[in-house]
Amino acid sequence: MTARVLVAVLRRAGSALVVLWGAATAVFFTMHAVPGDPEDVILGQELLVTEELRAQVRADFGLDRPLPAQYLTFVGNLARGDLGRSYLLQQPVADLIRDQLAPTLQLAAAGLLVAALLATVLAVLTTGRSGIARQLAVVLEVVAISAPAYWVGIVLLAFLSFRLGWFPAFSDGGLRALVLPALTMGIAIFGLLSQVLREAAENAERQPFALTARTRGLSRLAVTARHLLKHASIPALTVGGWVVGGVVGGAVLIEAVFGRPGLGRLTLQAVVNQDIPLIVGLVLLSALVFVLITIVLDVVYRLVDPRLGTRS
Amino acid sequence: MTRRVLRAAGVALPVAVLVVLALMAAWPGLFTSQSPLTNDLAAALRPPSLDHPFGTDNLGRDVYARTVHGARTSLLVGIGATAIGATGGVLLGALGALGPRWLDAALLRVLDVLLAFPNLLFALVVIAFFGKGTVNVLVSIGIAAIPGFARVARAEIMVVRGAGYVTSAVAIGSPPRRYILRRILPNSLTTVVVLAALGIGTSIIAASGLSFLGLGPEPPAPEWGLMLAAARDLLAHAWWTGFFPGLVLTVTVVSVTLVGRRLKARFDRRTA
C-alpha cells in the first residue's frame, strides 16, 4: 500500500518536472529566436553605447556563447533554483518575483473568496428551481462570464470610487484598496463556478439520499445547503483550481486597471521589454502553480469524497 | 405562453445584436455620420446628449462614432483568431489521431504542457515574440487557442475513426486521403464548430484586453480596448468614455456566448 502510494507520488513529481522543463525549454528557445539583440534591452537607457560596452554586456550575461551552451547553463542554474538576472531591471529574477508575489496572492485570495461566496449563495438559492429567479441567475452568470474584467473594474471605479468616494482609486497597499480589485476578480470568476455548482447539485438531487433527506422533513434549501453542495464541491474545486492556475494571466488586467503592483504588472513589463529571463521565470512560476494545484486538488478530492480513496 | 416568448427572445435577441454588429463592422456610415477621429476640443468631455448619445472624450471625439467604428476591429480579430486556433487545432488533432502512435504520444505531451498555461499568459508570451500590433494580437490569441481546439479535435476524430462507416470505407479500399476528407473530417468537426462559436467571444475579450494593455493598435484608432484604457485616466471626469464602449463589448460577447450555447445545446441533444 505505502509502496504504491510512493510510486504514485514519484510518478506525479516526475511528470511535474517534465512539464516544468518543457515549458522552460520552449520559452527559452522561442524567446532567443526573437529578432533583435538582448543587449539592447539590457543597455536600455544608456546613451553612449560603444562596441566595447556591448561586448562587455554580452560577456556579462553570457550572450557571447553559442545558444546550446547558454541553454545548458540556464538549465544547470535552474536546477539550483537560480532563474538568472532580469535584462531590464538587472536584478535576480527570483527576487523580483518574490517581491511581487504578496500583492498578487492577496488579490487572488480575496477574489476567490468573493467568487466562492457569490457562487454558493446563488447556487443554493437556485438549485432545482425553475422560474424567474432561476432565469435571472442564469443571465447574471452569463453576463459575469462575458463582461471583460477591465470594464467591470472601470465601472466599479467610476461609480464606487470617483462618484461616491467609498474606495481609493489607486492602490495604497491598504485593505480598502483591495475591495474593488477583489470584487472585480470575484465577478469574473463566480459565474462559471456558480454554473458548475448548480449543475452538480442538481445531479446529486436525483440521487436517493436527497429524497430521503426531504422525507425527513428538511426543506429544499436545507437539503441543498447541507447535502447537495458537498457533492457539488468536487467539480467546483476542479473549476476553482483551473481558475487559480489562470490568476497570473488574469492579474495582468486587473492590476493594470487598479494600478496595483504585483506579478501581473511584472509580466506586462517583461513582455513589453522582451526581458527574456523575466518572461521565462514568470512562465515557470505559472507552470509551477498549475502543477502544485493538480497535486493539491488530488489530495483535497480524497478529503472531500472518501469514496475516491478506496479501490473497488 | 410567456415562457415560449421568453425562449424565442432568448435566441432572437442575441442573433439580432450580432446582425447589427456585423452591419456596423461592414458599413459604420449606416449608424453614424460623425468621424471617429476628428478632434473638437471645444466639445471635449461632454456628457451623453442627443447630439452625442455616448458623450465625447477628452479630445471632443464622439464616443458613439468611435464605438461604432470599433466593431470592425473587434469582430475581425475575434473571428480571425478563432479561425487560426480552430484550423491549427484540427490539423494538430488530425495528425495525432490519424498519424503514427509515437507522434500522438509526443503531441499529447506537448499539449499537456501548453494547456498548463492560462490563455492570456500564452498570448502575452507570443506577443513578446512578435511585438505589438493589431495583427500580432490576432495571431497571438489564435496561437494560444490552438491547444484547446487540438485536444477536442483529436478526441472527436478518434471516435469517428472507429465508426462502422469508416471501417467499411477502409475495407473497400478507399484511399486514406479520400476517407479522411470525405468521412472522418466532416463527421468530427461539429464539436469544433460549436467550440469555435463560443471561442469567438473569448477571443474578442482577449483581444481588447491586450489592446487595453497597450499591446494592440496605436491611438487614435477607434478600438474598444484602447478606448477603455484611455477612459481609465478620465474616470474622475467622464465615466461615459469607458462605460459605453465596454457595455457594447460586453453585449457583443454575451450575444456570441448565448448563440454558441444554443448551438451547443442543440448539438448535445442530437448526439445524446
Interface residues (C-beta under 8 A of the other chain):
Chain A: V18 V19 G22 A23 A26 V27 T30 M31 A33 V34 Q135 V142 V143 I145 S146 A147 P148 Y150 W151 I154 V155 L157 A158 F159 S161 F162 R163 A169 G245 G246 V247 V248 G249 G250 V252 L253 A256 V257 T267 L268 A270 V271 V272 Q274 I279 L282 V283 S286 A287 F290 V291
Chain B: L6 R109 V110 D112 V113 A116 F117 P118 N119 L120 L121 L124 V125 I127 A128 F129 K132 G201 I205 S208 G209 F212 L213 G214 L215 G225 L228 A231 R232 L235 A236 W239 G242 F243 G246 L247 L249 T250 V253 V254 T257 L258 R261
